[in-house]
Amino acid sequence: MKSNQILLIVLLALSLIVLLQNIQTASLRLFFWSISLPQLILTLLTLLVGFAVGYLAATMTRRKTAHRQP
């Protein structure tokens, strides 16, 4: 296994532990919306958005460096 795969597995395991410990209800207020949902779902959505933003940033950085190389 590559070190990247091991790191990903460890991060996913830690994320799962944190998610399972947060099952109480949380209230999210954003601008004029107010939503009450389990903290587990809110944390999961935050993690997914973070992974997506990180993936997009890494992809855009790779494309920029690929275009610069002769």
C-alpha positions in Angstrom: 0.0 0.0 0.0 1.2 3.5 -0.8 1.5 6.0 2.0 -1.3 8.1 0.4 -3.7 5.2 0.7 -2.7 4.6 4.3 -3.2 8.3 5.2 -6.6 8.3 3.5 -7.7 5.2 5.4 -6.6 6.7 8.7 -8.3 10.0 8.0 -11.5 8.2 7.0 -11.4 6.1 10.2 -10.9 9.2 12.4 -13.7 10.9 10.6 -16.0 8.0 11.2 -15.2 8.0 14.9 -16.0 11.7 15.2 -19.2 11.3 13.2 -20.5 8.5 15.4 -19.8 10.5 18.6 -21.9 13.4 17.4 -25.5 12.3 17.2 -27.3 15.1 19.0 -29.4 17.7 17.1 -27.7 20.9 16.0 -29.2 24.1 14.6 -27.7 25.8 11.6 -28.5 29.4 10.9 -27.3 30.8 7.6 -28.4 34.2 6.5 -32.2 34.0 6.8 -32.5 30.1 6.9 -32.6 28.1 10.1 -32.3 24.3 9.9 -32.2 21.8 12.7 -30.6 18.4 11.9 -28.5 15.8 13.6 -24.9 17.0 14.1 -23.7 13.8 12.5 -25.2 14.9 9.1 -24.0 18.4 9.5 -20.4 17.2 10.2 -20.6 14.7 7.3 -21.7 17.4 4.9 -18.9 19.7 6.1 -16.3 16.9 5.6 -17.6 16.2 2.1 -17.5 19.9 1.1 -14.0 20.1 2.5 -12.8 17.0 0.5 -14.5 18.4 -2.7 -12.8 21.8 -2.3 -9.5 20.2 -1.6 -9.8 17.9 -4.7 -10.8 20.8 -6.9 -7.9 22.9 -5.7 -5.4 20.1 -6.2 -6.8 19.4 -9.7 -6.6 23.1 -10.7 -3.0 23.3 -9.4 -1.9 20.2 -11.4 -3.4 21.7 -14.6 -1.6 25.0 -14.1 1.7 23.3 -13.6 1.1 21.0 -16.6 0.5 24.0 -18.9 3.7 25.8 -17.7 6.1 23.0 -18.4 7.5 23.0 -22.0 
